[in-house]
Every structure is written in structure tokens, then in C-alpha cells.
């Protein structure tokens, strides 16, 4: 069944590409990714994993390794990458991943036929120090989690005290994105997801740290900059956090607009009971999918997970029964690292349940989509 899916989707993706010149392909890679995401939803939802090829619970930077692949024999369909730290000119991101290695792995996964999504947690421009070297350190001062000042967004908008500094930071993001090209020099399509979980207040761009108008201006400033720099390969994703009161009206408060967004998502982790998580996720996804359908957008569960898989059966007993009810493109679980993990590992009790999920016809991994 999964092999037939691979053939069918592959045939559909060839349409409209044969014989086109490089320049034409570059202008349409975003549209091709959107079409691919839309088509694949007819067959199921893709599995994604953050920082998948860099490290796992028992290894670091082993070529072509992956906790997911080592568990089920297949790569994730979607891989997530993080740019936090690029704004400072750091060599490594906030999780100590070298940016040069990140470029290499993004190119590799694109060559495999996989899908790329990128987030950015820039440091707090009011409290960080240029060259401060915070990579790998998990304290809030100066980081994206530093919410000690409620004027950060205001300070980086035009006319603010940190506007010129933030222009430099955006340029460094642009410079990194420019490295993401395939062997033919064609820009790699990317789902770009900045300023996420904005309805919470744990990031300096959160709900209590800026007005809705300031948030939208922040979004527009970054998007306009990268668009002007020629990045027509970006699928822009908007993803507030899951919440009991995440109605469509609430979702729209800081929504940048249909002309700016191609993918709509939510980030939803299980921090409490299974019952509460299932109820919230089900209600939030129902709202999200209806919202996406009315506005011709792609819907996704852009981040999720249960820390350290304290319920080994979580994949099949909690998560997928909810996802099976909703027409989403993919779900992405956060990274595996030492004492904190959200994905599978061959050595952990959840491994057989993850394999059970992998074997479902409607859960899509790399071999199903490439």
C-alpha cells in the first residue's frame, strides 16, 4: 500500500515540471511544495522530527544516522531545523548545531525527497550582547525566552532603538537561506515558521509582550525583507500554541493575512493528563482544519510531543487516534537529546509502538513520499 502511494504521488509531482528551465523551476518551487503538501494529505499525514540527523539519545554527529531511522528503518518525511544564533554570527545554533552542518543536512534531505521546515528563535535584542556566545546554554537572560522587557518588538520595528541592529540580524538569516540550493543551483523549498507560539507569553514576541499590530508588523518586516531578497521558495507557516480557548477568533487576532500565509498550524504538547491533551488537540485541530479549508491553506500540527515518552504507548494510544480524525499535512515532534527526548529510540520502551504507528497506511515517512 505504501509503495503504491509513493508511485502515485511521484507521478503527480512530475506534472508541469518536465522540460522547464532552471529559472522557471526556481520561480515555482514554493508552488510545487504547496501542491505536494496538498496532494499528500489525500493519503495521510507525514511524520516529522526536529534535529533528526544531528544527534540522538546515544550518539552525536554520526553520518547518516537517525533515531527514527534506527527505530523503524525509514527517515522522517519532514525534518525540522533551527536558526537561533545565526543572528549573532555564531558558528553554531542555540542547540550547538554547526550551521555548516545544517546546510549539508538540509541539502541531503532535499536530495532524498524529504521536506524541510525551519524555525528561528532569535535572542532578545534588548538584553543580549553581540558576541555573547549563548549557544547551547539554556538560561533565559538574553535568549528568545527572556521576557523581562515588554518593549522588545517595539524596539526593533522601524523607528525603534534596535531597528538597525535587527536589520543586521535579518540579513544574517537571509545569508544562511541563500546557502540552501541543490546541486543544480535551484533553491530548496522550505516551510519557514518564525514567531511561533505567539498566543503564549514565553517568547519575547508573545501575546503579553506586544500588541497584535506590533506582532503583525514584526512578521511583515521579516517577510518583506526575505521576499525582497528573492526567497520565493519559502512556504510561510503561522503556528500559535494549542490552548483551551483557541477559537477561530483568537487564532485571527495576530494572523498576518491570507496573502502572507500558506500553511496554518498549531504547536501542541502533552504537559498534563492524556484526557486533557486529547480533548484540546481534537478541538484545536477541528478548528484549524475548518479554518484552512475556508481559506485554501494547508493545515499541520507544527510541533507536538510527550516529553521522554512517559507513556510508551503514546504514539498509538493517544496521538494518532486524534490525528486520524483530521486532514492535516504533517506532525512534527521535537528533538531527541540526552535527558530530554520527544521522538523514538531503539533502546526505549516506546519503540515497538512507534513501529506500529509507522506501519499504518496513513502515516507517511520518507519512502512513502519521495
N, C-alpha and C positions, 0 to 999 in steps of 0.2 A: 504493500500500500504506500509506504513512504517513498519507495523507489519510483513508483508511478507518479507521485506528486512532484518529485524532482524533475522528471522528464517533462511533465505538463507545464510547470512554471518556467522551466528553461526555454521551452518553445515559445511561450507567450512573451518572454522578455526579449527575444530576438526581433520581434516585430518592430519596425520603424528604425532599426539601428544599422541594418546591413547596407554597406556601400557609402555610409556617411563619412565625411572628412573629420579630422580631429577637431577642428574649430567648432563644427556643428555639434559633435558629441559633447564638447565642453559646455556648450550653452544649454544642453538638455540633461546633464547628469542628475540634477535635482529632480526634474520631472520623471526621469527613469526610476529613481529611487522611490518617489511617491507612488508611481504606478506599481512598482514591485511590492511595496508595503501593502497597498490596497489589494492587490491580487492574492497575496499570501494569506490574507485574512479569510479568504474563502475556504482555506484548508485547515486553519487552526491558528495558534499563536506561537510566536518564536520565544525561545529561551535565551536570555542574555545574562552576562556575568561581568562585573566590574573588575578591571586589572587582571583578567584571566591569565594572560601568558607570562606575567612577570614573576609571580611567586604564589606559593600555596602554604598549606599548613606545615609541610615538612621540607620545603625546598625553596630556593631563590634563584631566579635567572638561569634556569636550565633550558637549553634550546628546545623549542617545540614541545614544551611541557605545559600541562594544564590540569588542575584538579578535576575539572569537569571531564576532560578527555580521558584522564586516568581512571575515572569512575565508570563512564558509560561507553567509552571508545569513540566519542564524537566531540567535535568542538562546539561551543555555543554558536548559535546563529548570529547573535548580536554581542559585540564586545564594547564595554564602556571604558573610557579613558578620561583622565582629569588633568586640567591645565593649571591648577592652583600653584603659584610660584613663578610661572612664566612671566608675570607682570613685573617681577623684580629682577629679571635677567638671571635667575637661578639656573643652574645646570640640571637640578632635579626638582620634581614637583613636591607638593606637600606630603606625599606618601613615599618620598625618596626614590621615585622612579626617574631615571635619566630621560630627559626629553628626546635625546637622540635615539634611545632605545624605543621610546614611544612611537616615534615616526616610523621606525623599522617594523614594529609590530602592527601598526595600522596598515601599512603597505602590504604586509604579509596577509593579514586577514582579508583585506580587499581582494588580493590575488586568489585567495581560497574561495571567494564567492560570498564572504561574510559581510555583515552590516556593522557600521561604526557609529557610535554615539559618544559625544564629548561634552563634559560639564566643565565649569570654571568656578572655583571658589577663590576669588582674589582676596588678598589681605586687606585689612582695614586701612585705607589711605590716610586717615587722621592719626592713627596710633602706631603704625608700623614704621620701621626705619629702613631706608634704602640700604640694601646690602646686609640686612639684619640676619639672614641665614636661618629662617624658621623651618626649613624643610625637615619633615619627619617628626616635629615636635607638636604635641597635642595640647598645648595650653592656649587659652583664648586670647591673651594680650597680643594685639597686632594681627590676629588671624581673621578669617571670614566670620568666625564665631564671636568676635569681640563686639558686643552690643553696648559698650559703655557710653557711647555718644549717639544721640539721636539725630545728628545733623550730617551724617556721612554722605548720604545720597545727595542732599542739598549742596554739599561742599564740592562734589565732582561734576555737577551739572554746569552748563555754561554760566559764567559769572561767579562761580564758586571758587574758594581759595585753593582747592585741589584739582580744578578742572584741567590745567595744563599737565599736571602730574598724571592724571588718569588718561589723558590723550596718549601719553607715552606708554602707559600700560596696555591700552587697546592696540597700539602699534605692535607691541611685542606679541600679542595674540595673533594679529594679522601675519606677522613674520613667521610664526610657527605654522599656521594654517597653510601658508604658501609652500611648505615642505611636503605637503600631502598630495603627491602626484604618483600615478602609476608609471610603469616602465616606458609607456608611450608619451609621457608628459601630460596626460589628461588628469584633471583634478578629481580626487577621490570624493564621492558623495558622503556627506556626514550629517547625522542628526545632531544639531547643536542645541544644547539645553542650558542656557545661562539663567541666573537669577531664580532658581527653583525654590520650592517650599516657601514661597513668598507670603503665604497667608499665615505662617507662623512668625515667630519673632526671635529665632535663634541665630539668624544671619543679619549682617548689618543692612541688608536691603529688605528686611522683613516688615510685616504689617505695622508694627508699632514703632518702626524706625524711620518711616517715610510715608507721605500721603500717597494715595492712589495715583494722583497726577505726577508726582515725583517718580514713582516707580515706572510708570509708562514712559516718562522722559528718559529715564535711565536705560530702559530697554531700547527705545528708539535711537538713542545716541550710539549704542554699541552696534545695533543692526545697521544703521545708516553708514557707520564707519566701515564695517566689513563689506557691505554691499558696494560702497564706493570703491573699495579696494579690489573688486572683481570677484568676490566669493559667491558666485551664483550656484555653487554646489552644495550650499547649506540648506537643510530642512530645519526650520526653526521650531523648537518644541517648547511649549509653555506647560509647566507642571507644578501647581500648588500641592501642598501636603494634604493627605487624607484627613478628614475631620467629621465629627458627628453632624455639624451644621453646614457641610459643603453643598449648598444648593446651587442651582444654576446662577441665581442672582449673585451669590457670594463669589462664584467662580469668575463672573464677568467683571467684578469690581476693579481688578487690576489687569484684565485681559487686554493685550496691546492692540487687538483688532484682527479681523479676518484677513485683511490684506497683508498682515505681518506674520501670521502663524499658519503652519501647515500641519503640525502634529500637536494634539492636546493630550495631556496626561495627568496623572496624579502619582505622588510618592506615598506609599502606604506600608508601614512596618507593623508587625505584631509586637507591641510592648506590653500588652495586658493579657487578658484571657482570650482563649480561642473564640469563644462566643462573641465577645465584643469586636474582635478583629473581623470575623466573618460577616457580622451584621454591617459594620461600617464599610468594609470593602465592597460588599454586594450593593449597598445603597449608592456609594460613590461611583462605582463603575456603571451602574444603571443610568445615573445622571449623565456621566461623561459620554457614554456611547450615544445616548439620545442627542446630546449637545453636538457631538461630532457629526452625526448623520445629518442634522439640520443645516450644518454649516459646511458640509463637504470636507471634513477634516479626518485625519487618521487618529484613532484613539489608542492609547497604550498605558500600561502600568509601568511608569518610567523608572521607579525604584521600589523595591519591596524586600521583605526578608524577615526571618526569625533568628535573632542573634544566637549563634552557637547551636542552632537546631536542637533546642532543649526537648522538643518533641520530634523524635526521629521520623515519625510517620507524616510530618507536616506537609510534605510535597503532595501526597495523595489523599490525606485525610482532611486537610484544611484549605490549602491554596487552590489546587486545580478544580475541586468541585465548584468553587466560586467562579474561577476564570472560564470554565466550560459554559457558563451561562451568558457570557458577554463577548461581543465581537470586537476584540482588541487585536492589535498588531503584534505586540510582544510584552513580556515582563522581564525585568532585569533585577537580579539580586546583587547585593553589594559584595565587596571583596572578601577573600579568604586571607587572613594574615595572623599567624601566631595564635594569640589568645582570643581573637575575635574573628569569627567567620560567619558567612551567610550562605555560601554555596556548598556543594557536596565535597567529600573527600573519601577516597577508597578506604581509609582507616577508620571512618566514623560510622556510628550505627545507622545513620540515615541513608547510607549508600544504596542498599537494596531497594529502598522506597524511591530514591531518585531514579534508579534504573527502571523501576516500574513506571514512573512518570515518563521517562524517556521513550519507552516502548508504546505509549499511547499514540494513536494515529494523528491526533490533533495537536501534539506538542512537537514543534519544529526546531530541529537543530541544523547544523551546517550542511550535513549530507542531504537534508530534505529541501534545502533552498538554493543550493549553488548551481 
